[in-house]
Each structure stands twice: as C-alpha cells, then as structure tokens.
Amino acid sequence: MTTTTPAVPMLELIRTRSTGLAPAEQRVARTILGNPVDVIHLSVTQLAEASGTSVGSVMRFCRSLELRGFQDLKLRLARESIPVEHQVLDEIDPGDGAPEVARKVLAGSAASLEEASRSFDARVLDAVVERLLAARRVLFVAVGTSAPLAGDIAYRLTTVGLPALAPADVHVQDVTARMLGPNDVCFAISHTGSTRETLAAVRTARAAGATTVALTSFASSPLTELTELALVAGSRETSYRIESMTSRIVHLAVLDAIVVLVGMRHPGAQAAREASADVLTDHRI
C-alpha cells in the first residue's frame, strides 16, 4: 500500500527556498510572505509592481517553486490562508442555511455591480462601441468561464446587425485572429487577464493590424498591457476562485451595455432585430 506525502505548506516552501533564489525572486518572496492574503487579490502585474520586479521575475519565481504558474500560487495561498467556507464567498459562515447563503450571494452580486458602476470608465466604453460600429468584423476570444460570455455577446451583436463571431476552439481563435486586418476588432474577455491562449490570440490579432480590446477585472495585467482599449470591471472578488462568478456577472452587465449602445447607434439595428425576431418565431410555440 502506497502513501501520499503531504504537500509542504506554500508559505513554508517560500521561506525555505527563498535564500537560494535570484535577488528579484527574493523580493517577490518577501512581498508574498509580508502579506499573503493581499497577494491572493492581485494580478501578476500588480505583484510585480508591489515587489519592484517584473512579470518575468514573478513567473520565474513560480517556476523555481515548481508551481504551474501564478494562478497555482494564488490557489495554494488561498487554501492555506482562508477558511474553507470563505473560499466560496467571503461572507459565508459555517452555520448558514439555504436562505442565508442565497441572500448573501445575491447581496454580494448586487454590491459588486454597484461597485463596478462607480469605478467603471464610461469614456473607454464609448470608445470601444465606436470601434465596434466601425469594424468590418469582430472576433471575440476567451476560454474557460469567460468563453460563454464571448459566445453570448457575439450572438447578441449579430442580432443587431454587427458581424461578430466567437469560436469555441482556441486554435480556431488564434487562426481567425491571424486573418483579421486594420478594419477589424479582436475583443478579449478574461477575468485575470493572464490566460495564455487568450493572450496568444490577442498578440496574433495585434500583429495582423486589428484593433485590440479587452474586458477584464484587473487594471494591471498582461492583457491590459497588450490591448489598445481595456474595459476594467471587477469586484474585489477573491480572484483565487476558479469560477470567479461575481466577476462574470459584472462582465455580463458591461457586455449588455455594449449591446444596448450598439443597438442604439447601428443604422441597421432595427432591420436586424426584425429579421432575428422573424427567425426565432419559428423556434417558439
């Protein structure tokens, strides 16, 4: 019978290995050890800034600790630093029943939407809508939990007359991005702004000359550094949560605002709505 060796706690691993790291990586280690809970809420770019290093140094630090990446670091820190029930939602208590959990989840979502409405830059939203209206075609790229949002807005923009698509396969996204041109828009959706496949598609679109746009939860991230226009909308939701549900609700609301604005300004929107409604009539009782 074989036994599994318990994993070394993340903070202990950082302490024991930090002395053998390069100076920049040691600064990353000191920043994490100084306040590991705060690090859980940072993007990779924000941790690089807080430690006075670079994104590359943070990633080398993660590799030195044999982690799969920055998200792996945050997930391990969260598991060790935050009570299990709070890893689902900060306000949840162990004794909460269904009514309390439902109320707190709904209240948390409402608070996040209100917070986003106060901090959101409407000027960037307006600029994004104008770029979309002028585009020959719009490619939405996203993976994981952001992918359904990309598919949803591509479909809804199509119903108001804007040529939009959101391929599900990451290879198709990258190849399609390569086929874009100066009159096209590549719109990336990513909670963390650090997803490799999404970043790759944006780089490809940018090299092809397309306008690049992002919707993300962090003002400082690899994605915001790559794109011309970045819509930053997120709550202080625990970014270590794999599902990032609250941020997706916020992102969905921002995308809904985009659809409304495009529908108001696109000259062919009314005809497109009527055509869409005519088709959908055949699918409903």
Disulfide bonds with the S-S distance in Angstrom:
none
